[in-house]
Amino acid sequence: MDAATCSLPGGVCTSDSTSLEDLAIYGATAAVVMGLSTIVAMQLDSVSRWFLSPKSLLAKRRREYRYAVEQGNEYTALMIRQHIGGGKGVYDPKTEAVVWAKIGNNDTEEMDDLLTEIMDSKKATPVIVAIEQDLEDNNNPNEYHLFLAFPPASAGLSTPAAPNLYQKVRVPLIAFCERLAKAFKDQLTSTALCFVADASSGMGTELLTDVVKDANHGVATIPNPAWMTTLALIVSNNTQNITTQQFETIIFALVRLEAFRVRESTGVSRTVLFTLPGQACVPRLLPLIQKVFVHERHLFVYDGCCHSVEYGLGLIKKYGSSYRQKASKEEWELVSETPKVISATIPMAPLRHNRALPDTLANLNSSQASIVEAWIASVDIFLDMKSREKKNFYTPFVCRLGFLMKRSGIGNGDGSDLSELALKNVLEFISGSKSRALPEEVLEAAQASLKRKRCEFEEAVQSNKLNSDEKILIEKSVFTHKSILIGEKTLLDTVQPKEDWSLKAAKKLKSCMCCLPGEGDEDEEEDESDDEGEKKEESNENARSETDQSLSNTGKSKYVDGKAQFAFDPTMFSK
């Protein structure tokens, strides 16, 4: 800038036109830099909490949540493609456009031939690679496709753990799943399914999956499949107007396909254990899965919100907040699952009917707030489904993680350790072994596994313990729901550790010949008074009487009184 002159009366300084232009340029540049700095600063959650209103802050966070889940899911799909393309160093993403055999909606013969190959029990079953749109498809770029890959014949019937070159095929998602669902409905199977939903930041599902593996009692496991996360994302943003019935058909077809794929891993228990991908997917998937597989086993494992936040923070600290999460080993089961740090800590189904929630979440940092919202959403759908159990027959094994983790205030109220009994109960449910004793070696292996996992979890949360102020803020957020009990309270129908355990609502289900009449009647909670128990039982009996009476007016009752009759006439099986 030119030197200023002070020749005017009073010594007022002036500058020439060039100097004024320079000053304007410098001022504009400073404003731009300040604006950009403000935008960058606003991306920091700690800064946003100062400038944004609670509602705006929550809206901003939810946009970030969805972006993180979508990007993480896409990256997982890329890792799966790399795995079936020969692995790192062999896979060439440039060949993706030409290596997939493409079958369209009108290629019915090709779809039938593919179904025949899939249903052949003497051949390996394909793995589910992805559910995606093909934006380069000129006919219908918005249609969803199912990407399947057949392992090499040399691998045998089981899916090989190591990367390999697979035979790849792309089919229309809805049209093919409708055919696949029909094929599995026509197929008789003796394999039972058990679905685990989580509200513990993934601690419960990880613990149960590892314990079941180590127990080695004929239960195959499919943990946190990535395709389920994709389906949950599509459900939450259904731009293609896929109907509920179509979603149910897709879920039935793909779950049965996965169960058929691991048929060689099911032993004496003849059970396949599916864990839903973290508490994030539970609100979107659990209602659909429970409706489709109403007669299969369902388990809901939960922990307190503060414990869940501590473990979720441990996951973030261990794996980082980046959506680019790689499996610890290049093995199929690890590569094909949604990373826990994403599915356990980021909400996918925001609660929209809780006006007080934005204000309380604004007092928490972004990581804490995301885990709290995901946990509340998972428990919320559980409570909603339990409130309609007379219509949907949702009677899960409600597993409180505190029992297994040997925390205080459990068991008989005297501080006694009932973790081994709780473990035995949940294993009996998962494996369908309540009516027959579990082998001693199975229990010993499961107990040793539980002990290892317990030490691992305790170490993981040690450096992420919440202080008293943080716990108070988290409990305030949970308390906005009103229906969720905080602290050490238990959820509705939590199974108490007992030798003769039962599901509280089991008597509302249809009995079968493998269950004796009256089996499954639930004792009242130990901490309830006798008068309260009698009133509650009388209320339930009246409700059942009214229900049975209303059904008798329209036809045969849908309920069977297990104390009075069998679900089937035994004389029909005498010949």
C-alpha positions as CSV (number, residue, x, y, z in Angstrom):
1,M,0.0,0.0,0.0
2,D,1.2,3.5,-0.9
3,A,2.3,5.8,1.9
4,A,-0.5,8.0,3.3
5,T,-0.2,11.8,3.2
6,C,-1.3,14.1,6.0
7,S,-1.3,17.5,4.1
8,L,-4.9,18.3,4.8
9,P,-5.8,20.7,7.6
10,G,-6.0,18.9,10.9
11,G,-3.5,16.3,9.8
12,V,-6.2,13.9,8.5
13,C,-4.5,11.1,6.6
14,T,-5.6,10.1,3.1
15,S,-4.5,7.5,0.6
16,D,-4.8,7.1,-3.2
17,S,-7.3,5.0,-5.1
18,T,-4.9,2.0,-5.4
19,S,-4.5,1.8,-1.7
20,L,-8.3,1.7,-1.2
21,E,-8.7,-1.1,-3.7
22,D,-5.9,-3.1,-2.0
23,L,-7.7,-2.6,1.3
24,A,-11.0,-3.8,-0.1
25,I,-9.3,-6.9,-1.6
26,Y,-7.6,-7.7,1.7
27,G,-10.8,-7.2,3.6
28,A,-12.7,-9.5,1.2
29,T,-10.0,-12.1,1.5
30,A,-10.1,-12.0,5.2
31,A,-13.9,-12.4,5.2
32,V,-13.6,-15.4,2.9
33,V,-11.0,-17.0,5.1
34,M,-13.1,-16.3,8.2
35,G,-16.1,-17.8,6.5
36,L,-14.3,-20.9,5.6
37,S,-12.8,-21.1,9.1
38,T,-16.3,-20.8,10.5
39,I,-17.6,-23.6,8.3
40,V,-14.7,-25.9,9.2
41,A,-15.1,-25.0,12.9
42,M,-18.8,-25.8,12.7
43,Q,-18.0,-29.3,11.5
44,L,-16.4,-29.8,14.9
45,D,-19.1,-31.1,17.3
46,S,-17.7,-29.2,20.2
47,V,-18.1,-25.9,18.3
48,S,-21.6,-26.8,17.0
49,R,-22.8,-27.4,20.5
50,W,-22.1,-23.7,21.2
51,F,-23.7,-22.2,18.2
52,L,-26.6,-24.5,17.1
53,S,-29.9,-25.0,18.8
54,P,-30.5,-28.6,20.2
55,K,-32.8,-29.5,17.3
56,S,-30.4,-28.1,14.7
57,L,-27.5,-29.9,16.4
58,L,-29.4,-33.2,16.4
59,A,-30.3,-32.8,12.7
60,K,-26.7,-32.1,11.8
61,R,-25.5,-35.1,13.8
62,R,-28.1,-37.4,12.2
63,R,-26.9,-36.4,8.7
64,E,-23.4,-37.3,9.7
65,Y,-24.6,-40.6,11.2
66,R,-26.3,-41.6,8.0
67,Y,-23.3,-40.6,5.9
68,A,-21.0,-42.7,8.1
69,V,-23.2,-45.8,7.9
70,E,-23.6,-45.5,4.1
71,Q,-19.9,-45.0,3.5
72,G,-19.0,-47.8,5.9
73,N,-21.4,-50.2,4.3
74,E,-20.0,-49.3,0.8
75,Y,-16.5,-49.9,2.0
76,T,-17.4,-53.3,3.5
77,A,-19.0,-54.3,0.2
78,L,-15.7,-53.3,-1.5
79,M,-13.8,-55.5,0.9
80,I,-16.2,-58.4,0.1
81,R,-15.6,-57.9,-3.6
82,Q,-11.9,-58.0,-3.0
83,H,-12.2,-61.2,-1.1
84,I,-14.2,-63.1,-3.8
85,G,-11.9,-61.6,-6.4
86,G,-8.9,-63.4,-5.2
87,G,-7.9,-61.2,-2.3
88,K,-5.5,-58.2,-1.9
89,G,-3.0,-58.2,-4.7
90,V,-5.1,-60.2,-7.0
91,Y,-8.4,-58.3,-7.1
92,D,-8.6,-55.7,-9.9
93,P,-11.6,-53.3,-9.4
94,K,-11.4,-52.2,-13.1
95,T,-12.7,-55.6,-14.1
96,E,-15.9,-55.3,-12.1
97,A,-18.0,-54.3,-15.1
98,V,-17.2,-57.5,-17.1
99,V,-16.8,-60.3,-14.5
100,W,-20.5,-60.4,-13.4
101,A,-22.9,-62.5,-15.3
102,K,-26.1,-60.4,-15.5
103,I,-29.6,-61.8,-15.4
104,G,-32.6,-59.5,-16.0
105,N,-36.2,-59.6,-15.0
106,N,-37.2,-61.2,-18.3
107,D,-34.5,-63.9,-18.2
108,T,-36.8,-66.4,-16.4
109,E,-35.1,-69.5,-17.7
110,E,-31.7,-68.3,-16.5
111,M,-33.2,-67.6,-13.1
112,D,-34.7,-71.0,-12.9
113,D,-31.4,-72.6,-13.9
114,L,-29.6,-70.6,-11.2
115,L,-32.2,-71.7,-8.6
116,T,-31.7,-75.3,-9.5
117,E,-27.9,-74.9,-8.9
118,I,-28.5,-73.1,-5.6
119,M,-30.9,-75.7,-4.2
120,D,-28.6,-78.6,-5.1
121,S,-27.4,-79.8,-1.7
122,K,-24.4,-81.5,-3.3
123,K,-23.0,-78.2,-4.4
124,A,-21.6,-75.2,-2.5
125,T,-24.1,-72.4,-1.9
126,P,-23.3,-68.9,-3.1
127,V,-22.4,-66.1,-0.7
128,I,-24.2,-62.8,-0.7
129,V,-21.9,-60.1,-1.9
130,A,-24.1,-57.0,-2.0
131,I,-27.4,-55.4,-2.6
132,E,-26.9,-52.4,-4.9
133,Q,-28.2,-50.3,-7.7
134,D,-26.4,-50.4,-11.0
135,L,-26.3,-46.7,-12.1
136,E,-24.7,-47.7,-15.4
137,D,-27.8,-49.9,-16.3
138,N,-29.5,-47.9,-19.1
139,N,-32.8,-49.9,-18.7
140,N,-33.4,-49.2,-15.0
141,P,-30.6,-47.6,-13.1
142,N,-32.7,-47.3,-9.9
143,E,-33.5,-51.0,-9.6
144,Y,-31.9,-53.0,-6.8
145,H,-29.8,-56.0,-7.7
146,L,-28.6,-59.0,-5.7
147,F,-25.0,-59.9,-6.2
148,L,-24.1,-63.6,-5.6
149,A,-20.8,-65.4,-5.8
150,F,-20.3,-69.2,-6.0
151,P,-17.1,-70.5,-4.4
152,P,-14.9,-72.8,-6.5
153,A,-15.9,-76.4,-6.7
154,S,-12.6,-77.5,-5.2
155,A,-13.5,-75.8,-1.9
156,G,-16.2,-78.4,-1.2
157,L,-19.7,-77.6,0.3
158,S,-18.5,-75.1,2.9
159,T,-17.6,-71.5,2.2
160,P,-13.8,-71.2,2.2
161,A,-12.4,-68.9,4.8
162,A,-9.5,-67.6,2.6
163,P,-9.9,-65.4,-0.4
164,N,-10.5,-67.1,-3.7
165,L,-11.8,-66.6,-7.2
166,Y,-15.6,-67.0,-7.2
167,Q,-18.1,-67.3,-10.0
168,K,-20.2,-64.1,-9.9
169,V,-23.8,-63.4,-11.0
170,R,-26.1,-60.4,-10.7
171,V,-29.9,-60.9,-10.5
172,P,-32.8,-58.5,-9.9
173,L,-33.4,-58.4,-6.2
174,I,-37.2,-58.6,-5.9
175,A,-37.9,-60.9,-8.8
176,F,-35.2,-63.4,-7.9
177,C,-36.0,-63.4,-4.1
178,E,-39.6,-64.1,-4.9
179,R,-38.5,-67.3,-6.8
180,L,-35.9,-68.1,-4.1
181,A,-38.5,-67.8,-1.3
182,K,-40.9,-70.1,-3.0
183,A,-38.2,-72.7,-3.5
184,F,-37.3,-72.6,0.2
185,K,-40.9,-72.8,1.3
186,D,-41.3,-75.9,-0.8
187,Q,-38.2,-77.4,0.9
188,L,-38.5,-79.3,4.2
189,T,-35.8,-78.5,6.7
190,S,-35.0,-79.6,10.2
191,T,-32.7,-76.6,10.9
192,A,-33.9,-74.1,13.5
193,L,-33.1,-70.4,13.4
194,C,-32.2,-68.2,16.3
195,F,-32.1,-64.4,15.9
196,V,-30.3,-62.2,18.4
197,A,-31.2,-58.5,18.7
198,D,-28.9,-56.2,20.7
199,A,-29.1,-53.2,23.0
200,S,-25.6,-53.3,24.5
201,S,-23.4,-51.6,21.8
202,G,-22.7,-55.1,20.4
203,M,-21.2,-56.5,23.6
204,G,-24.0,-59.0,24.1
205,T,-24.0,-60.3,20.5
206,E,-20.2,-60.6,20.5
207,L,-20.3,-62.5,23.8
208,L,-23.0,-64.9,22.8
209,T,-21.5,-65.6,19.3
210,D,-18.1,-66.4,20.7
211,V,-19.4,-68.5,23.6
212,V,-21.6,-70.5,21.2
213,K,-18.6,-71.1,18.9
214,D,-16.4,-72.2,21.8
215,A,-19.2,-74.5,23.2
216,N,-19.2,-76.4,19.9
217,H,-22.6,-77.8,20.3
218,G,-23.8,-77.9,16.7
219,V,-24.8,-74.2,16.4
220,A,-23.6,-72.4,13.2
221,T,-23.1,-68.7,13.5
222,I,-23.7,-65.8,11.0
223,P,-22.7,-62.6,12.9
224,N,-23.7,-59.2,11.7
225,P,-24.1,-59.9,8.0
226,A,-23.4,-56.8,5.9
227,W,-26.3,-57.4,3.6
228,M,-28.7,-56.9,6.6
229,T,-27.2,-53.5,7.2
230,T,-27.7,-52.7,3.5
231,L,-31.3,-53.8,3.8
232,A,-31.8,-51.7,6.9
233,L,-30.6,-48.7,5.0
234,I,-33.0,-49.3,2.1
235,V,-35.9,-49.7,4.6
236,S,-35.0,-46.4,6.2
237,N,-34.8,-44.6,2.9
238,N,-37.2,-46.5,0.6
239,T,-37.0,-44.3,-2.5
240,Q,-38.2,-47.2,-4.8
241,N,-41.4,-47.8,-2.8
242,I,-40.6,-51.4,-2.0
243,T,-43.6,-52.8,-0.2
244,T,-43.5,-54.4,3.3
245,Q,-44.5,-57.7,1.8
246,Q,-41.6,-57.5,-0.7
247,F,-39.2,-56.7,2.2
248,E,-40.5,-59.7,4.1
249,T,-40.0,-61.9,1.0
250,I,-36.4,-60.7,0.6
251,I,-35.6,-61.3,4.2
252,F,-37.1,-64.8,4.2
253,A,-35.2,-65.8,1.0
254,L,-31.8,-64.4,2.0
255,V,-31.9,-65.7,5.6
256,R,-32.8,-69.2,4.4
257,L,-30.1,-68.9,1.7
258,E,-27.5,-68.1,4.4
259,A,-28.8,-70.9,6.7
260,F,-28.5,-73.4,3.7
261,R,-25.0,-72.2,3.0
262,V,-23.7,-73.2,6.5
263,R,-25.6,-76.5,6.6
264,E,-22.4,-78.4,7.0
265,S,-21.6,-76.5,10.2
266,T,-24.8,-77.5,12.0
267,G,-24.4,-80.5,14.3
268,V,-26.5,-82.0,17.0
269,S,-28.4,-78.8,17.7
270,R,-29.4,-78.2,14.1
271,T,-29.5,-74.5,14.7
272,V,-28.2,-71.4,12.9
273,L,-27.6,-68.3,15.0
274,F,-28.0,-64.9,13.3
275,T,-27.0,-61.7,15.1
276,L,-28.6,-58.6,13.8
277,P,-25.9,-56.0,12.9
278,G,-25.7,-54.0,16.1
279,Q,-28.3,-52.0,17.9
280,A,-28.4,-49.6,15.0
281,C,-30.2,-52.1,12.7
282,V,-32.6,-53.5,15.3
283,P,-35.4,-50.9,14.9
284,R,-35.5,-51.4,11.1
285,L,-35.1,-55.2,10.9
286,L,-36.5,-56.8,14.0
287,P,-40.2,-56.2,13.3
288,L,-39.7,-57.7,9.8
289,I,-37.7,-60.7,10.8
290,Q,-39.9,-61.5,13.8
291,K,-43.0,-61.4,11.5
292,V,-41.4,-63.6,8.9
293,F,-39.9,-66.1,11.4
294,V,-42.5,-65.9,14.1
295,H,-42.1,-69.5,15.1
296,E,-38.3,-69.4,15.3
297,R,-36.3,-68.5,18.4
298,H,-35.7,-64.9,19.2
299,L,-33.4,-63.5,21.8
300,F,-33.0,-59.9,22.9
301,V,-29.8,-59.1,24.8
302,Y,-29.4,-55.8,26.6
303,D,-27.3,-53.9,29.0
304,G,-27.7,-50.6,30.9
305,C,-27.3,-47.5,28.8
306,C,-24.2,-46.3,30.7
307,H,-22.5,-49.6,30.4
308,S,-23.3,-49.6,26.7
309,V,-21.9,-46.2,26.2
310,E,-18.7,-47.1,28.0
311,Y,-18.2,-50.2,25.7
312,G,-19.2,-48.2,22.6
313,L,-16.6,-45.6,23.4
314,G,-14.1,-48.4,23.8
315,L,-14.8,-49.6,20.3
316,I,-14.3,-46.1,18.9
317,K,-11.0,-45.8,20.8
318,K,-9.8,-49.2,19.6
319,Y,-10.9,-49.0,15.9
320,G,-11.2,-45.2,15.3
321,S,-14.1,-43.2,14.0
322,S,-13.3,-43.7,10.4
323,Y,-15.9,-45.7,8.3
324,R,-13.0,-47.5,6.6
325,Q,-12.9,-50.5,8.9
326,K,-10.9,-53.5,7.7
327,A,-11.3,-57.0,9.1
328,S,-8.6,-58.2,11.4
329,K,-8.1,-61.2,9.2
330,E,-8.9,-61.8,5.5
331,E,-11.4,-64.5,6.3
332,W,-15.0,-64.7,5.0
333,E,-16.8,-64.5,8.3
334,L,-14.9,-61.4,9.3
335,V,-14.9,-59.7,5.9
336,S,-18.6,-60.2,5.4
337,E,-19.8,-58.7,8.7
338,T,-20.6,-55.1,9.4
339,P,-17.9,-53.6,11.6
340,K,-19.2,-53.3,15.2
341,V,-17.8,-49.8,15.6
342,I,-20.3,-48.7,13.0
343,S,-23.3,-50.8,13.7
344,A,-23.1,-50.6,17.5
345,T,-22.4,-46.9,17.9
346,I,-24.3,-45.1,15.2
347,P,-28.2,-44.8,15.2
348,M,-30.0,-45.7,12.0
349,A,-33.6,-45.2,13.1
350,P,-33.9,-41.8,14.9
351,L,-36.6,-41.4,17.4
352,R,-39.0,-38.7,16.1
353,H,-41.7,-38.7,18.8
354,N,-39.5,-37.6,21.7
355,R,-39.6,-33.8,22.0
356,A,-37.3,-33.6,25.1
357,L,-34.5,-35.8,23.6
358,P,-32.7,-33.1,21.5
359,D,-32.2,-30.9,24.6
360,T,-30.7,-33.7,26.7
361,L,-28.5,-35.1,23.8
362,A,-27.1,-31.6,23.2
363,N,-25.4,-31.9,26.6
364,L,-23.4,-35.0,25.4
365,N,-20.6,-35.1,23.0
366,S,-21.2,-36.6,19.6
367,S,-19.9,-40.1,20.4
368,Q,-21.9,-40.4,23.6
369,A,-25.0,-38.9,22.0
370,S,-24.9,-41.3,19.0
371,I,-24.6,-44.4,21.3
372,V,-27.3,-43.2,23.6
373,E,-29.8,-42.6,20.7
374,A,-29.0,-46.0,19.1
375,W,-29.5,-47.8,22.4
376,I,-32.8,-46.0,23.1
377,A,-34.1,-46.8,19.6
378,S,-33.3,-50.5,20.0
379,V,-35.0,-50.7,23.4
380,D,-37.9,-48.6,22.1
381,I,-38.7,-51.1,19.3
382,F,-38.5,-54.0,21.8
383,L,-41.0,-52.3,24.1
384,D,-43.3,-51.5,21.2
385,M,-43.3,-55.1,20.0
386,K,-43.8,-56.5,23.5
387,S,-46.8,-54.2,23.9
388,R,-48.4,-55.9,20.9
389,E,-47.3,-59.5,21.8
390,K,-50.9,-60.8,21.8
391,K,-51.0,-59.9,18.1
392,N,-47.5,-60.5,16.9
393,F,-46.6,-63.4,19.3
394,Y,-43.2,-61.8,20.1
395,T,-41.9,-63.8,23.0
396,P,-38.1,-63.6,23.0
397,F,-35.6,-64.8,25.6
398,V,-34.9,-61.5,27.2
399,C,-31.2,-61.8,28.3
400,R,-29.8,-59.2,30.7
401,L,-26.1,-58.9,30.2
402,G,-25.5,-58.0,33.8
403,F,-26.3,-61.6,34.8
404,L,-23.5,-62.9,32.6
405,M,-21.1,-60.2,33.5
406,K,-21.3,-60.9,37.3
407,R,-22.3,-57.4,38.2
408,S,-23.7,-56.5,41.6
409,G,-27.4,-56.5,42.4
410,I,-28.3,-59.6,40.4
411,G,-29.4,-63.1,41.2
412,N,-31.4,-63.7,44.4
413,G,-30.9,-60.1,45.7
414,D,-28.2,-61.3,48.1
415,G,-25.3,-60.6,45.7
416,S,-24.8,-64.3,44.8
417,D,-23.2,-65.1,41.5
418,L,-25.6,-66.7,39.1
419,S,-23.6,-66.1,35.9
420,E,-23.0,-69.8,35.2
421,L,-26.7,-70.5,35.6
422,A,-27.7,-67.6,33.4
423,L,-25.2,-68.9,30.8
424,K,-26.7,-72.4,31.0
425,N,-30.2,-70.9,30.5
426,V,-29.3,-68.9,27.4
427,L,-27.4,-71.8,25.9
428,E,-30.4,-74.1,26.4
429,F,-32.6,-71.6,24.6
430,I,-30.2,-71.0,21.7
431,S,-29.5,-74.7,21.1
432,G,-33.1,-75.8,21.8
433,S,-31.8,-78.1,24.6
434,K,-34.1,-77.2,27.5
435,S,-35.7,-80.6,27.6
436,R,-32.4,-82.4,27.6
437,A,-29.3,-81.7,29.6
438,L,-26.3,-80.1,28.0
439,P,-23.2,-82.2,28.0
440,E,-20.7,-81.4,30.7
441,E,-17.9,-80.6,28.2
442,V,-20.2,-78.1,26.4
443,L,-20.9,-76.3,29.7
444,E,-17.2,-76.2,30.7
445,A,-16.1,-74.9,27.3
446,A,-18.9,-72.2,27.4
447,Q,-17.9,-71.2,31.0
448,A,-14.3,-70.8,30.1
449,S,-15.2,-68.8,27.0
450,L,-17.5,-66.5,29.1
451,K,-14.7,-65.9,31.6
452,R,-12.3,-64.9,28.8
453,K,-14.8,-62.6,27.2
454,R,-15.7,-61.0,30.6
455,C,-12.1,-60.1,31.2
456,E,-11.8,-58.8,27.7
457,F,-14.8,-56.5,28.1
458,E,-13.8,-55.3,31.5
459,E,-10.4,-54.3,30.1
460,A,-12.0,-52.6,27.1
461,V,-14.1,-50.2,29.2
462,Q,-11.6,-49.6,31.9
463,S,-10.2,-46.4,30.3
464,N,-13.7,-45.2,29.2
465,K,-15.5,-45.1,32.5
466,L,-18.1,-42.4,32.8
467,N,-17.9,-40.0,35.7
468,S,-20.9,-39.3,37.8
469,D,-21.9,-36.1,35.9
470,E,-21.8,-37.9,32.6
471,K,-23.9,-40.7,33.9
472,I,-26.5,-38.2,35.2
473,L,-26.7,-36.6,31.7
474,I,-27.1,-39.9,30.0
475,E,-29.8,-41.1,32.4
476,K,-31.6,-37.8,31.8
477,S,-31.6,-38.6,28.0
478,V,-32.9,-42.1,28.7
479,F,-35.5,-40.9,31.1
480,T,-37.1,-38.7,28.3
481,H,-38.5,-42.0,26.9
482,K,-40.6,-42.5,30.1
483,S,-41.1,-46.2,29.4
484,I,-37.5,-47.2,29.8
485,L,-36.3,-47.9,33.4
486,I,-32.8,-46.6,34.1
487,G,-30.0,-47.8,36.3
488,E,-30.0,-51.5,37.3
489,K,-33.7,-52.1,36.5
490,T,-34.6,-54.9,34.2
491,L,-36.7,-54.9,31.0
492,L,-40.0,-56.5,30.7
493,D,-40.0,-60.3,30.8
494,T,-36.3,-60.6,31.5
495,V,-35.5,-64.3,32.1
496,Q,-34.3,-64.8,35.7
497,P,-31.5,-67.4,36.2
498,K,-33.2,-70.5,37.3
499,E,-32.9,-74.2,36.7
500,D,-36.5,-74.3,35.5
501,W,-36.5,-71.0,33.6
502,S,-39.4,-70.0,31.4
503,L,-40.5,-67.2,29.1
504,K,-43.2,-65.1,30.7
505,A,-45.4,-65.1,27.7
506,A,-44.7,-68.7,26.6
507,K,-48.3,-69.8,27.5
508,K,-49.6,-67.5,24.8
509,L,-47.9,-69.5,22.1
510,K,-49.2,-72.6,20.5
511,S,-48.0,-75.8,22.2
512,C,-46.5,-78.7,20.3
513,M,-46.0,-82.4,20.9
514,C,-42.4,-81.7,22.1
515,C,-43.7,-79.5,25.0
516,L,-45.7,-80.9,27.9
517,P,-49.0,-79.1,28.7
518,G,-48.3,-76.4,31.2
519,E,-44.6,-76.1,30.4
520,G,-43.5,-72.5,30.2
521,D,-45.7,-71.0,32.9
522,E,-43.8,-68.1,34.3
523,D,-43.4,-67.5,38.1
524,E,-44.0,-64.0,39.2
525,E,-41.0,-61.7,39.8
526,E,-39.4,-62.4,43.2
527,D,-39.6,-58.8,44.2
528,E,-43.3,-58.4,43.6
529,S,-45.7,-58.9,46.5
530,D,-48.1,-61.8,46.5
531,D,-51.1,-59.5,46.2
532,E,-49.6,-57.8,43.1
533,G,-48.8,-61.2,41.6
534,E,-52.4,-62.4,42.1
535,K,-53.9,-59.3,40.6
536,K,-51.6,-59.5,37.6
537,E,-52.4,-63.1,37.0
538,E,-56.1,-62.5,37.4
539,S,-55.8,-59.6,34.9
540,N,-54.0,-61.9,32.4
541,E,-56.6,-64.6,32.8
542,N,-59.4,-62.1,32.2
543,A,-57.6,-60.8,29.1
544,R,-57.2,-64.3,27.7
545,S,-60.8,-65.2,28.4
546,E,-62.0,-62.1,26.6
547,T,-59.7,-62.9,23.7
548,D,-60.8,-66.5,23.4
549,Q,-64.4,-65.4,23.7
550,S,-64.0,-62.9,20.8
551,L,-62.2,-65.5,18.7
552,S,-64.9,-68.2,19.4
553,N,-67.5,-65.9,17.9
554,T,-65.6,-65.8,14.6
555,G,-64.2,-69.3,14.5
556,K,-61.7,-71.6,16.2
557,S,-59.5,-70.0,18.9
558,K,-56.0,-69.2,17.9
559,Y,-54.8,-69.9,21.4
560,V,-54.3,-73.3,23.0
561,D,-54.5,-73.7,26.8
562,G,-51.4,-75.8,27.4
563,K,-52.8,-76.9,30.8
564,A,-55.9,-78.5,29.4
565,Q,-55.1,-79.8,25.9
566,F,-52.4,-80.6,23.4
567,A,-52.0,-78.4,20.2
568,F,-52.5,-81.6,18.2
569,D,-54.7,-84.6,18.7
570,P,-52.4,-87.4,19.9
571,T,-54.7,-90.1,18.4
572,M,-53.9,-88.8,14.9
573,F,-50.4,-90.1,15.4
574,S,-51.2,-93.5,16.8
575,K,-51.1,-95.4,13.5
